[in-house]
Amino acid sequence: MSNTKSQKLYPKVFIGSSSEGLSAAKALLACLEEEQVDAVLWKDAGFGLSTTPIESLEAILTDYSFGVFIFTKDDQVVFRNEEMSVPRDNVVFELGLWLGHWGRSNCAIVSEKGSDLKLPSDLSGLIAGEVELPPDKDPQKTIMSMRSAALKVAAACFDSAKKNRLQVPAIWLWQRLIDSELPLVIAVACPQLLRARIVGDGPAAATVNNEQYVMSGQ
């Protein structure tokens, strides 16, 4: 078996939200886990009791190279004489940390749907989806509303792995082959590539649209 400890793994994802948006964050986590994305909620990411929040965030930054942040209607502000909803300022700040450290391609936003939610216009390109959250915060309803946005986040994680030459789960590569509408003969080759990764014949790789991916057997 080849030694995989020295090889980079596909992106570990940090999910940020407010306490009020935690139900939405849990739903996103459930959806990402279905896509075999390695993600963690902010509350489980390792905020230390003996450190300040900013110190904890700086430490967490090095472990989670992709950040997705849920913007919900947490607070009210008056903007140009009109009352509007805004996401919690801490969540916006955390997004800024990830943007500064890892770059725009390693960040995504999932926002609660509604014209009354005020977001900085400069962040529009990072929005993976707008979701209609159920008022009762029912877990199953929230998961259903989150699924489409989660697929876009998973795709962004895949692209991040490609850009940084990280390993990606085989299921992601298989889906990419299907989505790219490549000839069936290429898709048939995938199990052989996957077997090469599992039995330790060296990292399996495949080329999709002239771009090479390293494939993990997970």
N, CA, C and O of each residue as an XYZ file, in Angstrom:
872
protein
N       0.855     -1.197      0.000
C       0.000      0.000      0.000
C       0.887      1.241      0.000
O       1.827      1.336      0.789
N       0.595      2.170     -0.863
C       1.400      3.382     -0.923
C       1.131      4.247      0.290
O       0.051      4.189      0.879
N       2.127      5.060      0.667
C       1.998      5.931      1.820
C       1.230      7.179      1.416
O       1.698      7.951      0.579
N       0.054      7.384      2.003
C      -0.773      8.537      1.640
C      -0.647      9.689      2.623
O      -1.231     10.751      2.404
N       0.105      9.500      3.706
C       0.183     10.542      4.722
C       0.844     11.809      4.181
O       0.518     12.918      4.604
N       1.782     11.631      3.237
C       2.488     12.783      2.706
C       1.714     13.469      1.587
O       2.116     14.535      1.120
N       0.603     12.864      1.152
C      -0.158     13.418      0.058
C      -1.256     14.337      0.601
O      -1.852     14.059      1.642
N      -1.512     15.427     -0.113
C      -2.572     16.335      0.282
C      -3.931     15.697      0.039
O      -4.121     14.981     -0.944
N      -4.862     15.955      0.925
C      -6.220     15.469      0.768
C      -7.094     16.570      0.198
O      -6.704     17.737      0.175
N      -8.271     16.194     -0.259
C      -9.198     17.177     -0.794
C      -9.583     18.160      0.303
O      -9.417     17.854      1.484
N     -10.093     19.333     -0.062
C     -10.271     20.410      0.905
C     -11.151     20.025      2.098
O     -12.193     19.388      1.942
N     -10.711     20.422      3.277
C     -11.545     20.329      4.459
C     -12.321     21.625      4.560
O     -11.755     22.710      4.432
N     -13.631     21.508      4.791
C     -14.522     22.655      4.670
C     -14.991     23.121      6.040
O     -15.460     22.328      6.858
N     -14.858     24.405      6.273
C     -15.357     25.054      7.486
C     -16.696     25.695      7.162
O     -16.808     26.455      6.200
N     -17.724     25.388      7.969
C     -19.050     25.975      7.772
C     -19.296     27.011      8.862
O     -19.374     26.673     10.044
N     -19.417     28.259      8.464
C     -19.656     29.337      9.406
C     -21.094     29.821      9.358
O     -21.694     29.908      8.287
N     -21.641     30.133     10.516
C     -23.001     30.677     10.588
C     -23.159     31.366     11.933
O     -22.301     31.254     12.808
N     -24.254     32.072     12.084
C     -24.618     32.605     13.396
C     -25.258     31.502     14.219
O     -25.577     30.434     13.697
N     -25.445     31.759     15.501
C     -26.157     30.786     16.341
C     -27.592     30.607     15.845
O     -28.132     29.502     15.873
N     -28.208     31.711     15.387
C     -29.570     31.624     14.866
C     -29.621     30.830     13.558
O     -30.647     30.232     13.233
N     -28.535     30.826     12.824
C     -28.490     30.103     11.553
C     -27.918     28.702     11.663
O     -27.589     28.077     10.654
N     -27.799     28.203     12.901
C     -27.167     26.903     13.105
C     -27.963     25.765     12.460
O     -27.370     24.802     11.973
N     -29.290     25.861     12.449
C     -30.094     24.803     11.829
C     -29.799     24.720     10.335
O     -29.749     23.627      9.771
N     -29.605     25.867      9.695
C     -29.252     25.885      8.278
C     -27.850     25.310      8.069
O     -27.605     24.603      7.092
N     -26.934     25.617      8.989
C     -25.576     25.095      8.891
C     -25.566     23.570      9.035
O     -24.836     22.880      8.325
N     -26.374     23.055      9.951
C     -26.455     21.604     10.123
C     -27.023     20.928      8.875
O     -26.587     19.843      8.490
N     -27.999     21.584      8.251
C     -28.581     21.037      7.021
C     -27.550     21.017      5.901
O     -27.465     20.046      5.150
N     -26.774     22.079      5.786
C     -25.720     22.128      4.772
C     -24.688     21.042      5.028
O     -24.227     20.389      4.091
N     -24.320     20.842      6.296
C     -23.365     19.793      6.644
C     -23.886     18.430      6.210
O     -23.143     17.635      5.632
N     -25.149     18.156      6.482
C     -25.741     16.868      6.104
C     -25.688     16.662      4.590
O     -25.378     15.570      4.115
N     -25.993     17.717      3.844
C     -25.974     17.613      2.386
C     -24.552     17.408      1.863
O     -24.336     16.610      0.950
N     -23.591     18.118      2.433
C     -22.202     17.981      1.984
C     -21.654     16.597      2.308
O     -20.885     16.032      1.531
N     -22.053     16.050      3.462
C     -21.605     14.708      3.814
C     -22.136     13.681      2.822
O     -21.461     12.691      2.540
N     -23.339     13.901      2.287
C     -23.874     13.021      1.254
C     -22.998     13.040      0.006
O     -22.919     12.049     -0.719
N     -22.337     14.183     -0.242
C     -21.441     14.314     -1.396
C     -19.998     13.954     -1.049
O     -19.082     14.193     -1.836
N     -19.806     13.370      0.150
C     -18.485     12.957      0.642
C     -17.524     14.126      0.777
O     -16.323     13.980      0.554
N     -18.055     15.284      1.143
C     -17.228     16.445      1.444
C     -16.886     16.422      2.929
O     -17.773     16.248      3.765
N     -15.632     16.593      3.258
C     -15.162     16.590      4.638
C     -15.385     17.976      5.232
O     -14.569     18.875      5.030
N     -16.485     18.154      5.965
C     -16.862     19.472      6.472
C     -17.086     19.424      7.973
O     -17.315     18.359      8.547
N     -17.018     20.602      8.607
C     -17.234     20.705     10.045
C     -17.976     22.003     10.340
O     -17.751     23.020      9.684
N     -18.857     21.960     11.325
C     -19.543     23.166     11.782
C     -18.600     24.015     12.616
O     -17.685     23.498     13.257
N     -18.827     25.305     12.603
C     -17.972     26.216     13.358
C     -17.898     25.845     14.827
O     -16.840     25.975     15.443
N     -19.000     25.387     15.398
C     -19.014     25.099     16.834
C     -18.212     23.852     17.186
O     -17.886     23.633     18.352
N     -17.890     23.031     16.180
C     -17.121     21.809     16.402
C     -15.704     21.899     15.853
O     -14.986     20.901     15.809
N     -15.305     23.095     15.436
C     -14.022     23.231     14.732
C     -12.831     23.403     15.664
O     -11.684     23.371     15.216
N     -13.091     23.585     16.959
C     -11.963     23.662     17.881
C     -11.727     25.027     18.479
O     -10.579     25.439     18.646
N     -12.797     25.738     18.806
C     -12.631     27.011     19.508
C     -12.202     26.715     20.949
O     -12.929     26.064     21.699
N     -11.020     27.197     21.324
C     -10.456     26.878     22.628
C     -10.999     27.753     23.738
O     -11.319     28.923     23.526
N     -11.101     27.169     24.932
C     -11.577     27.922     26.089
C     -10.530     28.910     26.592
O     -10.870     29.934     27.185
N      -9.263     28.602     26.355
C      -8.184     29.443     26.883
C      -7.672     30.453     25.863
O      -6.686     31.143     26.123
N      -8.327     30.551     24.707
C      -7.900     31.491     23.671
C      -9.071     32.386     23.288
O     -10.232     32.039     23.507
N      -8.752     33.531     22.718
C      -9.790     34.435     22.244
C     -10.361     33.880     20.937
O      -9.704     33.078     20.273
N     -11.575     34.296     20.559
C     -12.156     33.817     19.301
C     -11.263     34.064     18.094
O     -11.161     33.200     17.223
N     -10.613     35.225     18.020
C      -9.771     35.522     16.861
C      -8.560     34.602     16.822
O      -8.126     34.194     15.745
N      -8.004     34.269     18.003
C      -6.869     33.336     18.037
C      -7.308     31.947     17.582
O      -6.580     31.274     16.853
N      -8.478     31.522     18.005
C      -8.993     30.222     17.580
C      -9.223     30.192     16.073
O      -8.891     29.211     15.408
N      -9.790     31.271     15.536
C     -10.048     31.331     14.103
C      -8.747     31.282     13.306
O      -8.681     30.628     12.265
N      -7.730     31.958     13.782
C      -6.439     31.945     13.084
C      -5.858     30.539     13.048
O      -5.248     30.142     12.055
N      -6.048     29.776     14.138
C      -5.566     28.399     14.162
C      -6.395     27.501     13.254
O      -5.857     26.636     12.563
N      -7.724     27.715     13.261
C      -8.612     26.902     12.438
C      -8.349     27.131     10.952
O      -8.494     26.214     10.145
N      -7.968     28.344     10.595
C      -7.713     28.694      9.192
C      -6.724     27.737      8.534
O      -6.877     27.391      7.362
N      -5.720     27.314      9.277
C      -4.680     26.463      8.685
C      -5.171     25.051      8.425
O      -4.577     24.335      7.619
N      -6.253     24.629      9.094
C      -6.758     23.265      8.942
C      -7.875     23.150      7.915
O      -8.110     22.069      7.375
N      -8.566     24.253      7.638
C      -9.721     24.202      6.745
C      -9.500     25.171      5.588
O      -9.654     26.383      5.734
N      -9.137     24.614      4.442
C      -8.738     25.445      3.305
C      -9.910     25.941      2.473
O      -9.722     26.699      1.522
N     -11.126     25.513      2.830
C     -12.304     26.019      2.123
C     -13.326     26.444      3.168
O     -13.584     25.717      4.128
N     -13.898     27.609      2.978
C     -14.891     28.109      3.924
C     -16.201     28.427      3.230
O     -16.217     29.092      2.195
N     -17.296     27.953      3.798
C     -18.625     28.310      3.291
C     -19.396     28.953      4.438
O     -19.436     28.422      5.547
N     -20.003     30.095      4.159
C     -20.604     30.896      5.218
C     -22.072     31.140      4.908
O     -22.436     31.546      3.804
N     -22.909     30.881      5.916
C     -24.349     31.000      5.753
C     -24.800     32.353      6.274
O     -24.663     32.666      7.457
N     -25.335     33.139      5.369
C     -25.831     34.470      5.724
C     -27.344     34.394      5.912
O     -28.091     34.198      4.954
N     -27.778     34.549      7.140
C     -29.204     34.521      7.461
C     -29.650     35.892      7.974
O     -28.825     36.755      8.272
N     -30.953     36.073      8.071
C     -31.523     37.352      8.495
C     -31.458     37.453     10.022
O     -32.442     37.215     10.723
N     -30.276     37.812     10.510
C     -30.030     37.769     11.949
C     -30.345     39.086     12.649
O     -30.879     39.092     13.758
N     -30.018     40.188     12.012
C     -30.137     41.487     12.665
C     -30.819     42.487     11.734
O     -30.919     42.272     10.526
N     -31.284     43.588     12.329
C     -31.971     44.621     11.569
C     -31.160     45.916     11.585
O     -30.616     46.317     12.613
N     -31.096     46.554     10.425
C     -30.423     47.849     10.314
C     -31.315     48.775      9.494
O     -32.201     48.322      8.769
N     -31.073     50.049      9.617
C     -31.748     51.033      8.780
C     -30.747     51.542      7.756
O     -29.723     52.127      8.108
N     -31.055     51.315      6.490
C     -30.166     51.703      5.403
C     -30.939     52.595      4.442
O     -31.911     52.168      3.819
N     -30.487     53.843      4.332
C     -31.164     54.826      3.481
C     -32.661     54.898      3.801
O     -33.522     54.834      2.923
N     -32.920     55.036      5.096
C     -34.284     55.185      5.624
C     -35.161     53.959      5.422
O     -36.385     54.048      5.515
N     -34.552     52.831      5.149
C     -35.318     51.603      4.962
C     -34.764     50.521      5.887
O     -33.555     50.291      5.933
N     -35.661     49.859      6.623
C     -35.230     48.793      7.523
C     -34.966     47.522      6.721
O     -35.798     47.090      5.923
N     -33.797     46.934      6.946
C     -33.402     45.743      6.207
C     -32.769     44.736      7.161
O     -32.324     45.088      8.254
N     -32.737     43.485      6.729
C     -32.069     42.431      7.495
C     -30.633     42.295      7.028
O     -30.322     42.525      5.859
N     -29.766     41.922      7.947
C     -28.349     41.709      7.615
C     -27.868     40.454      8.324
O     -28.405     40.089      9.370
N     -26.856     39.788      7.765
C     -26.269     38.644      8.468
C     -25.468     39.116      9.675
O     -25.091     40.285      9.763
N     -25.215     38.205     10.595
C     -24.444     38.540     11.791
C     -23.047     39.008     11.382
O     -22.402     38.394     10.533
N     -22.589     40.100     11.993
C     -21.311     40.701     11.588
C     -20.132     39.759     11.795
O     -19.157     39.820     11.045
N     -20.206     38.876     12.816
C     -19.114     37.922     13.030
C     -18.938     36.977     11.842
O     -17.816     36.610     11.496
N     -20.053     36.586     11.220
C     -19.984     35.665     10.085
C     -19.364     36.366      8.876
O     -18.575     35.770      8.142
N     -19.726     37.636      8.675
C     -19.118     38.412      7.589
C     -17.615     38.561      7.833
O     -16.816     38.469      6.901
N     -17.241     38.790      9.077
C     -15.826     38.914      9.430
C     -15.069     37.615      9.146
O     -13.961     37.640      8.612
N     -15.679     36.477      9.509
C     -15.027     35.190      9.267
C     -14.831     34.937      7.776
O     -13.799     34.409      7.361
N     -15.818     35.313      6.976
C     -15.658     35.217      5.530
C     -14.451     36.031      5.072
O     -13.670     35.580      4.234
N     -14.307     37.224      5.625
C     -13.158     38.064      5.275
C     -11.835     37.405      5.622
O     -10.868     37.518      4.868
N     -11.783     36.713      6.764
C     -10.556     35.999      7.128
C     -10.204     34.939      6.084
O      -9.057     34.842      5.648
N     -11.210     34.142      5.687
C     -10.957     33.082      4.708
C     -10.579     33.673      3.344
O      -9.707     33.142      2.656
N     -11.224     34.756      2.962
C     -10.887     35.403      1.699
C      -9.439     35.878      1.696
O      -8.712     35.694      0.720
N      -9.035     36.492      2.801
C      -7.678     37.007      2.876
C      -6.625     35.929      2.923
O      -5.530     36.100      2.386
N      -6.948     34.804      3.568
C      -5.949     33.753      3.751
C      -5.895     32.778      2.582
O      -4.813     32.424      2.113
N      -7.078     32.340      2.106
C      -7.134     31.281      1.093
C      -7.531     31.766     -0.290
O      -7.321     31.055     -1.273
N      -8.101     32.963     -0.390
C      -8.483     33.486     -1.692
C      -9.937     33.236     -2.042
O     -10.609     32.407     -1.427
N     -10.410     33.963     -3.037
C     -11.813     33.935     -3.418
C     -12.282     32.570     -3.890
O     -13.430     32.196     -3.650
N     -11.409     31.815     -4.562
C     -11.827     30.519     -5.110
C     -12.045     29.465     -4.027
O     -12.573     28.391     -4.311
N     -11.652     29.754     -2.809
C     -11.806     28.799     -1.705
C     -12.881     29.237     -0.716
O     -12.872     28.814      0.440
N     -13.797     30.074     -1.162
C     -14.869     30.563     -0.293
C     -16.205     30.528     -1.037
O     -16.254     30.646     -2.261
N     -17.276     30.364     -0.276
C     -18.615     30.396     -0.853
C     -19.590     30.918      0.189
O     -19.351     30.827      1.393
N     -20.696     31.468     -0.304
C     -21.756     31.987      0.556
C     -23.057     31.283      0.201
O     -23.386     31.115     -0.974
N     -23.786     30.878      1.221
C     -25.167     30.437      1.050
C     -26.030     31.429      1.820
O     -25.891     31.558      3.037
N     -26.911     32.125      1.127
C     -27.682     33.185      1.780
C     -29.159     32.822      1.867
O     -29.704     32.136      1.002
N     -29.782     33.296      2.923
C     -31.229     33.128      3.055
C     -31.928     33.983      2.007
O     -31.555     35.134      1.780
N     -32.924     33.421      1.383
C     -33.614     34.107      0.295
C     -34.465     35.244      0.840
O     -35.093     35.127      1.892
N     -34.471     36.346      0.098
C     -35.301     37.474      0.505
C     -34.696     38.784      0.056
O     -33.502     39.017      0.244
N     -35.504     39.640     -0.534
C     -35.005     40.918     -1.033
C     -34.635     41.865      0.102
O     -33.940     42.857     -0.115
N     -35.103     41.555      1.321
C     -34.811     42.433      2.451
C     -33.497     42.085      3.138
O     -33.134     42.719      4.128
N     -32.774     41.080      2.625
C     -31.469     40.737      3.198
C     -30.397     41.540      2.476
O     -30.140     41.329      1.291
N     -29.786     42.445      3.189
C     -28.784     43.331      2.595
C     -27.399     42.680      2.674
O     -26.921     42.333      3.754
N     -26.767     42.524      1.505
C     -25.418     41.975      1.420
C     -24.528     42.951      0.669
O     -25.006     43.667     -0.211
N     -23.243     42.996      0.999
C     -22.336     43.833      0.214
C     -22.314     43.376     -1.245
O     -22.151     42.186     -1.514
N     -22.474     44.293     -2.176
C     -22.554     43.931     -3.587
C     -21.272     43.261     -4.079
O     -21.317     42.468     -5.019
N     -20.140     43.563     -3.465
C     -18.870     42.968     -3.889
C     -18.826     41.460     -3.651
O     -17.977     40.770     -4.216
N     -19.732     40.943     -2.822
C     -19.718     39.520     -2.499
C     -20.643     38.701     -3.393
O     -20.747     37.487     -3.214
N     -21.310     39.333     -4.342
C     -22.318     38.633     -5.143
C     -21.738     37.436     -5.895
O     -22.429     36.435     -6.084
N     -20.488     37.524     -6.323
C     -19.879     36.425     -7.073
C     -19.583     35.200     -6.239
O     -19.263     34.143     -6.783
N     -19.683     35.324     -4.924
C     -19.387     34.187     -4.044
C     -20.632     33.420     -3.635
O     -20.526     32.381     -2.983
N     -21.806     33.907     -4.003
C     -23.043     33.277     -3.546
C     -23.317     32.000     -4.328
O     -23.565     32.033     -5.534
N     -23.268     30.871     -3.618
C     -23.520     29.573     -4.248
C     -25.004     29.307     -4.413
O     -25.402     28.514     -5.266
N     -25.820     29.956     -3.612
C     -27.254     29.757     -3.720
C     -28.010     30.550     -2.674
O     -27.474     30.897     -1.622
N     -29.271     30.831     -2.985
C     -30.182     31.461     -2.037
C     -31.232     30.434     -1.659
O     -31.837     29.805     -2.528
N     -31.447     30.265     -0.367
C     -32.329     29.191      0.093
C     -33.508     29.768      0.869
O     -33.380     30.744      1.607
N     -34.653     29.135      0.676
C     -35.870     29.492      1.412
C     -35.919     28.633      2.663
O     -36.261     27.452      2.595
N     -35.582     29.215      3.799
C     -35.521     28.446      5.038
C     -36.901     28.377      5.685
O     -37.590     29.394      5.768
N     -37.315     27.198      6.145
C     -38.629     27.067      6.777
C     -38.676     27.819      8.106
O     -37.726     27.746      8.886
N     -39.747     28.527      8.372
C     -39.847     29.312      9.617
C     -39.724     28.454     10.874
O     -39.212     28.915     11.895
N     -40.196     27.197     10.799
C     -40.148     26.347     11.990
C     -38.804     25.646     12.158
O     -38.604     24.906     13.122
N     -37.867     25.880     11.209
C     -36.528     25.288     11.259
C     -36.555     23.764     11.311
O     -35.661     23.142     11.885
N     -37.585     23.164     10.708
C     -37.679     21.712     10.658
C     -36.451     21.139      9.946
O     -36.142     21.571      8.835
N     -35.736     20.173     10.555
C     -34.488     19.670      9.965
C     -34.643     19.113      8.557
O     -33.837     19.430      7.682
N     -35.658     18.292      8.322
C     -35.826     17.687      7.003
C     -36.185     18.724      5.942
O     -35.676     18.670      4.823
N     -37.055     19.663      6.291
C     -37.411     20.721      5.353
C     -36.197     21.588      5.027
O     -36.008     22.005      3.884
N     -35.384     21.851      6.040
C     -34.202     22.675      5.831
C     -33.199     21.967      4.936
O     -32.587     22.597      4.073
N     -33.023     20.667      5.129
C     -32.117     19.889      4.270
C     -32.592     19.934      2.824
O     -31.786     20.099      1.908
N     -33.890     19.789      2.619
C     -34.431     19.820      1.262
C     -34.182     21.172      0.597
O     -33.855     21.236     -0.588
N     -34.335     22.240      1.355
C     -34.138     23.569      0.787
C     -32.659     23.852      0.524
O     -32.325     24.682     -0.322
N     -31.779     23.167      1.241
C     -30.346     23.427      1.162
C     -29.649     22.594      0.083
O     -28.509     22.888     -0.274
N     -30.307     21.573     -0.435
C     -29.620     20.579     -1.266
C     -29.011     21.176     -2.533
O     -27.875     20.851     -2.877
N     -29.732     22.026     -3.219
C     -29.230     22.594     -4.474
C     -27.981     23.437     -4.236
O     -27.002     23.331     -4.975
N     -28.021     24.274     -3.201
C     -26.858     25.103     -2.884
C     -25.678     24.236     -2.465
O     -24.532     24.544     -2.791
N     -25.955     23.149     -1.742
C     -24.882     22.263     -1.299
C     -24.162     21.630     -2.477
O     -22.943     21.458     -2.437
N     -24.889     21.283     -3.515
C     -24.264     20.704     -4.708
C     -23.314     21.703     -5.365
O     -22.249     21.327     -5.857
N     -23.703     22.967     -5.370
C     -22.824     23.993     -5.928
C     -21.582     24.185     -5.058
O     -20.487     24.407     -5.574
N     -21.754     24.100     -3.744
C     -20.605     24.204     -2.844
C     -19.657     23.018     -3.071
O     -18.441     23.201     -3.127
N     -20.211     21.807     -3.202
C     -19.395     20.624     -3.452
C     -18.619     20.773     -4.754
O     -17.450     20.396     -4.831
N     -19.272     21.324     -5.780
C     -18.587     21.541     -7.057
C     -17.450     22.545     -6.900
O     -16.389     22.384     -7.502
N     -17.672     23.584     -6.089
C     -16.621     24.570     -5.850
C     -15.443     23.935     -5.106
O     -14.288     24.267     -5.374
N     -15.734     23.020     -4.169
C     -14.677     22.299     -3.467
C     -13.880     21.439     -4.444
O     -12.655     21.353     -4.353
N     -14.577     20.813     -5.365
C     -13.925     19.990     -6.382
C     -12.981     20.845     -7.217
O     -11.840     20.456     -7.463
N     -13.456     22.012     -7.654
C     -12.623     22.897     -8.461
C     -11.418     23.397     -7.670
O     -10.334     23.580     -8.225
N     -11.614     23.616     -6.366
C     -10.503     24.028     -5.515
C      -9.452     22.929     -5.440
O      -8.254     23.205     -5.492
N      -9.903     21.683     -5.316
C      -8.977     20.554     -5.281
C      -8.193     20.448     -6.582
O      -6.991     20.182     -6.577
N      -8.883     20.660     -7.690
C      -8.236     20.609     -8.999
C      -7.164     21.688     -9.090
O      -6.049     21.427     -9.541
N      -7.503     22.893     -8.665
C      -6.577     24.016     -8.771
C      -5.339     23.791     -7.917
O      -4.228     24.142     -8.315
N      -5.534     23.205     -6.743
C      -4.429     23.034     -5.803
C      -3.807     21.640     -5.841
O      -2.960     21.312     -5.011
N      -4.231     20.816     -6.811
C      -3.693     19.479     -6.995
C      -3.877     18.633     -5.745
O      -2.956     17.934     -5.323
N      -5.050     18.695     -5.159
C      -5.386     17.873     -4.006
C      -6.071     16.606     -4.472
O      -6.550     16.536     -5.604
N      -6.121     15.600     -3.605
C      -6.881     14.404     -3.916
C      -8.372     14.697     -3.784
O      -8.786     15.491     -2.939
N      -9.163     14.056     -4.619
C     -10.613     14.209     -4.541
C     -11.240     12.834     -4.449
O     -10.690     11.880     -5.001
N     -12.390     12.692     -3.760
C     -13.064     11.396     -3.673
C     -13.462     10.903     -5.060
O     -13.802     11.696     -5.938
N     -13.415      9.602     -5.244
C     -13.721      9.020     -6.547
C     -15.121      9.393     -7.025
O     -15.341      9.575     -8.222
N     -16.079      9.509     -6.082
C     -17.452      9.819     -6.472
C     -17.542     11.195     -7.125
O     -18.360     11.405     -8.021
N     -16.701     12.136     -6.680
C     -16.706     13.457     -7.292
C     -16.235     13.369     -8.731
O     -16.838     13.960     -9.627
N     -15.144     12.621     -8.955
C     -14.604     12.502    -10.297
C     -15.594     11.797    -11.211
O     -15.762     12.181    -12.369
N     -16.240     10.777    -10.697
C     -17.233     10.057    -11.492
C     -18.344     11.005    -11.927
O     -18.741     11.001    -13.092
N     -18.855     11.828    -10.991
C     -19.902     12.779    -11.326
C     -19.415     13.796    -12.338
O     -20.166     14.206    -13.223
N     -18.153     14.208    -12.212
C     -17.591     15.185    -13.138
C     -17.543     14.616    -14.548
O     -17.810     15.320    -15.522
N     -17.200     13.333    -14.650
C     -17.164     12.686    -15.957
C     -18.556     12.665    -16.588
O     -18.717     12.896    -17.786
N     -19.559     12.381    -15.748
C     -20.932     12.356    -16.251
C     -21.363     13.752    -16.696
O     -21.940     13.920    -17.771
N     -21.076     14.758    -15.853
C     -21.496     16.121    -16.154
C     -20.807     16.668    -17.399
O     -21.376     17.497    -18.108
N     -19.574     16.203    -17.670
C     -18.819     16.728    -18.797
C     -19.242     16.110    -20.123
O     -18.804     16.548    -21.187
N     -20.112     15.069    -20.056
C     -20.627     14.420    -21.251
C     -19.507     13.856    -22.123
O     -19.567     13.922    -23.351
N     -18.489     13.305    -21.472
C     -17.410     12.668    -22.215
C     -17.880     11.332    -22.762
O     -18.874     10.789    -22.281
N     -17.192     10.793    -23.749
C     -17.566      9.485    -24.278
C     -17.560      8.425    -23.192
O     -16.773      8.499    -22.248
N     -18.428      7.448    -23.325
C     -18.595      6.407    -22.317
C     -17.300      5.655    -22.074
O     -17.061      5.188    -20.960
N     -16.466      5.529    -23.083
C     -15.228      4.758    -22.923
C     -14.338      5.354    -21.842
O     -13.621      4.620    -21.161
N     -14.371      6.689    -21.671
C     -13.561      7.331    -20.632
C     -14.134      7.011    -19.261
O     -13.395      6.734    -18.317
N     -15.465      7.052    -19.158
C     -16.103      6.738    -17.889
C     -15.830      5.303    -17.476
O     -15.658      5.021    -16.290
N     -15.787      4.398    -18.438
C     -15.518      2.999    -18.141
C     -14.124      2.828    -17.554
O     -13.891      1.899    -16.781
N     -13.207      3.699    -17.903
C     -11.836      3.599    -17.398
C     -11.724      3.966    -15.938
O     -10.732      3.625    -15.294
N     -12.723      4.658    -15.394
C     -12.634      5.130    -14.014
C     -12.447      4.012    -12.991
O     -11.601      4.158    -12.109
N     -13.194      2.896    -13.058
C     -12.966      1.838    -12.074
C     -11.526      1.331    -12.069
O     -10.997      0.973    -11.016
N     -10.891      1.298    -13.239
C      -9.498      0.859    -13.294
C      -8.597      1.864    -12.584
O      -7.662      1.483    -11.881
N      -8.884      3.146    -12.774
C      -8.105      4.171    -12.090
C      -8.322      4.097    -10.585
O      -7.379      4.237     -9.806
N      -9.572      3.875    -10.182
C      -9.894      3.759     -8.768
C      -9.177      2.568     -8.150
O      -8.644      2.677     -7.046
N      -9.156      1.426     -8.845
C      -8.480      0.236     -8.342
C      -6.991      0.511     -8.162
O      -6.391      0.058     -7.187
N      -6.396      1.244     -9.087
C      -4.973      1.562     -8.967
C      -4.702      2.345     -7.697
O      -3.662      2.164     -7.065
N      -5.643      3.226     -7.312
C      -5.458      4.015     -6.094
C      -5.615      3.142     -4.854
O      -4.875      3.307     -3.883
N      -6.579      2.206     -4.877
C      -6.872      1.406     -3.694
C      -5.783      0.376     -3.420
O      -5.401      0.181     -2.266
N      -5.276     -0.287     -4.458
C      -4.308     -1.356     -4.242
C      -2.903     -0.820     -4.070
O      -1.986     -1.586     -3.779
N      -2.710      0.486     -4.245
C      -1.412      1.062     -3.946
C      -0.458      1.087     -5.112
O       0.756      1.105     -4.910
N      -0.975      1.089     -6.338
C      -0.102      1.153     -7.497
C       0.318      2.577     -7.818
O       0.819      2.848     -8.910
N       0.117      3.484     -6.877
C       0.420      4.889     -7.107
C      -0.874      5.670     -7.246
O      -1.925      5.084     -7.504
N      -0.813      6.986     -7.077
C      -2.027      7.795     -7.167
C      -2.693      7.643     -8.526
O      -2.041      7.763     -9.563
N      -3.996      7.378     -8.515
C      -4.737      7.293     -9.766
C      -5.060      8.696    -10.238
O      -5.307      9.589     -9.428
N      -5.057      8.889    -11.534
C      -5.354     10.198    -12.092
C      -6.181     10.025    -13.349
O      -6.116      8.991    -14.014
N      -6.947     11.030    -13.661
C      -7.722     11.015    -14.890
C      -7.730     12.418    -15.467
O      -7.580     13.404    -14.746
N      -7.905     12.493    -16.765
C      -7.948     13.781    -17.440
C      -9.362     14.058    -17.903
O      -9.940     13.267    -18.648
N      -9.928     15.178    -17.467
C     -11.274     15.598    -17.848
C     -11.148     16.966    -18.488
O     -10.708     17.920    -17.846
N     -11.533     17.062    -19.747
C     -11.445     18.329    -20.456
C     -10.046     18.945    -20.346
O      -9.890     20.132    -20.061
N      -9.032     18.101    -20.581
C      -7.627     18.522    -20.576
C      -7.115     18.951    -19.212
O      -6.068     19.592    -19.124
N      -7.838     18.607    -18.138
C      -7.403     18.935    -16.790
C      -7.241     17.659    -15.998
O      -8.139     16.817    -16.011
N      -6.123     17.486    -15.306
C      -5.840     16.239    -14.614
C      -6.255     16.323    -13.153
O      -6.066     17.339    -12.485
N      -6.829     15.218    -12.677
C      -7.280     15.119    -11.296
C      -6.644     13.893    -10.655
O      -6.513     12.849    -11.293
N      -6.251     14.023     -9.392
C      -5.807     12.881     -8.601
C      -7.002     12.367     -7.844
O      -7.764     13.144     -7.269
N      -7.175     11.027     -7.839
C      -8.400     10.455     -7.308
C      -8.140      9.667     -6.039
O      -7.215      8.857     -5.970
N      -8.964      9.915     -5.042
C      -8.903      9.185     -3.776
C      -9.922      8.066     -3.792
O     -10.987      8.198     -4.396
N      -9.599      6.953     -3.126
C     -10.512      5.841     -3.075
C     -11.583      5.972     -2.038
O     -12.355      5.032     -1.849
N     -11.674      7.096     -1.349
C     -12.660      7.284     -0.284
C     -14.050      7.468     -0.872
O     -15.016      7.641     -0.129
